[in-house]
Amino acid sequence: MHLSEREKILLSVLAVLVLGTVVYFSVQGLTGYQRELEAELTRKRTLLTRVETLEESLRRLQRGTTTRQAAPVIARLERMATQHGLQESLQLNPVPSPSDSGVEVVEVKLDNLTLDDAMRFIYAVENAEPVLVVEQLELNPAFRDRELLRLSLRVAGQG
């Protein structure tokens, strides 16, 4: 069988088109697979970040439980309020503990706070070393000025 020059060119063009189509669909499939892998990698990185955060929290808790003699919870809370300039509106009331577990519970009340002051103080309590646990939190508008807040916390810690 003998092909003319025209038929050879036509077959070459057809072969190039078929090859181009195969390459195009192969690349599309690989691109989709790459997107799936990138999404999975993002999920795994998020999970790793969460695990690292939990690991750091666990270490902080373990350091808090191995601390021998921490300052009393009232003194620590008073120091935090002073550091944030909130000592004028601070009221601290120790809550009687029914057991001898060594856990000290204190009720904290702060009046006439801005939202920013309240959030900074709560953040300081939550991230204190040794660990303090916020058992109860109430945030209400102040009586005199509705733009200011009244913060009530019940905080527990080793004392």
C-alpha positions as a printed Julia matrix, in Angstrom:
159×3 Matrix{Float64}:
   0.0    0.0     0.0
   1.37   3.25   -1.1
   0.25   6.55    0.49
   0.34   9.81   -1.33
   2.08  12.85    0.09
  -1.29  14.42    0.96
  -2.43  11.32    2.88
   0.86  11.22    4.81
   0.42  14.85    5.87
  -3.2   14.22    6.84
  -2.24  11.16    8.91
   0.57  13.13   10.59
  -1.81  15.97   11.49
  -4.36  13.45   12.78
  -1.69  11.68   14.86
  -0.56  15.02   16.34
  -4.2   15.88   17.19
  -4.79  12.51   18.87
  -1.52  12.79   20.77
  -2.38  16.37   21.83
  -5.82  15.26   23.05
  -4.32  12.39   25.06
  -1.73  14.72   26.6
  -4.41  17.36   27.38
  -6.69  14.92   29.21
  -3.74  13.37   31.04
  -2.64  16.79   32.28
  -6.23  17.61   33.32
  -6.42  14.41   35.36
  -3.08  15.12   37.01
  -4.14  18.7    37.77
  -7.29  17.46   39.48
  -5.29  14.94   41.47
  -2.82  17.67   42.44
  -5.71  19.86   43.71
  -7.0   16.96   45.8
  -3.54  16.38   47.25
  -3.12  20.09   48.07
  -6.51  20.13   49.83
  -5.52  17.04   51.82
  -2.18  18.64   52.69
  -3.99  21.76   53.94
  -6.29  19.61   56.11
  -3.29  17.73   57.52
  -1.44  20.99   58.29
  -4.51  22.32   60.11
  -4.74  19.1    62.08
  -1.02  19.28   62.9
  -1.44  22.85   64.16
  -4.31  21.73   66.4
  -2.26  18.82   67.74
   0.7   21.13   68.45
  -1.61  23.56   70.28
  -3.05  20.73   72.36
   0.43  19.41   73.08
   1.52  22.84   74.33
  -1.6   23.08   76.5
  -0.87  19.64   77.94
   2.7   20.67   78.74
   1.44  23.82   80.45
  -1.0   21.77   82.49
   1.69  19.27   83.43
   4.03  22.09   84.49
   1.18  23.56   86.53
   0.54  20.31   88.38
   4.22  19.69   89.1
   4.79  23.15   90.56
   5.37  22.7    94.26
   4.3   25.86   96.0
   2.55  28.41   93.82
   1.59  31.83   95.09
  -1.97  31.98   96.43
  -4.57  32.44   93.72
  -5.78  35.72   95.28
  -2.28  37.2    95.15
  -1.81  36.12   91.53
  -5.15  37.62   90.49
  -4.38  40.84   92.32
  -1.01  41.04   90.56
  -2.7   40.52   87.16
  -5.25  43.25   87.86
  -2.45  45.62   88.89
  -0.48  44.83   85.73
  -3.54  45.72   83.63
  -4.34  48.86   85.67
  -7.61  47.44   87.02
  -6.86  47.36   90.77
  -9.32  50.21   91.6
 -12.38  48.24   90.51
 -11.17  44.83   91.7
 -13.09  42.81   94.28
 -11.76  39.4    95.33
 -13.77  36.97   97.46
 -12.39  33.54   98.4
 -14.95  30.77   98.01
 -14.88  28.12  100.76
 -13.62  24.8    99.45
 -15.45  21.69  100.75
 -12.49  19.36  100.31
  -8.81  19.44  101.18
  -7.66  19.06   97.55
  -5.41  22.12   97.59
  -7.56  23.86   94.99
  -8.3   27.47   95.85
 -11.42  29.09   94.34
 -11.79  32.88   94.17
 -14.64  35.01   92.91
 -13.38  38.05   90.98
 -15.5   41.12   90.2
 -14.33  44.03   88.09
 -16.54  47.05   87.37
 -16.48  49.75   84.69
 -14.29  47.93   82.17
 -14.05  48.48   78.47
 -14.44  45.39   76.33
 -10.74  45.54   75.53
  -9.79  45.62   79.24
 -12.1   42.69   79.98
 -10.66  40.6    77.13
  -7.05  41.35   78.14
  -7.73  40.36   81.77
  -9.56  37.15   80.78
  -6.71  36.28   78.41
  -4.17  36.85   81.21
  -6.11  34.59   83.58
  -6.53  31.84   80.99
  -2.83  31.87   80.09
  -1.44  32.21   83.62
   1.44  30.06   84.81
   0.77  27.94   86.89
  -2.58  27.24   85.34
  -5.75  28.98   86.53
  -9.13  27.63   85.46
 -12.09  29.93   84.79
 -15.04  27.97   86.16
 -17.67  30.64   85.6
 -17.73  33.88   83.63
 -20.36  36.62   83.44
 -20.05  39.81   81.42
 -22.82  42.39   81.85
 -23.26  46.07   81.02
 -22.34  48.37   83.92
 -25.2   50.08   85.77
 -24.06  53.68   85.35
 -22.63  53.62   81.85
 -23.98  51.1    79.34
 -20.77  51.3    77.27
 -18.75  49.88   80.16
 -18.9   46.31   81.43
 -19.04  44.41   84.73
 -16.97  41.22   84.73
 -17.54  38.38   87.22
 -15.27  35.34   87.21
 -14.93  32.27   89.38
 -11.32  31.18   89.14
  -9.75  27.99   90.52
  -6.11  27.13   90.88
  -3.53  25.41   93.06
  -2.95  27.65   96.04
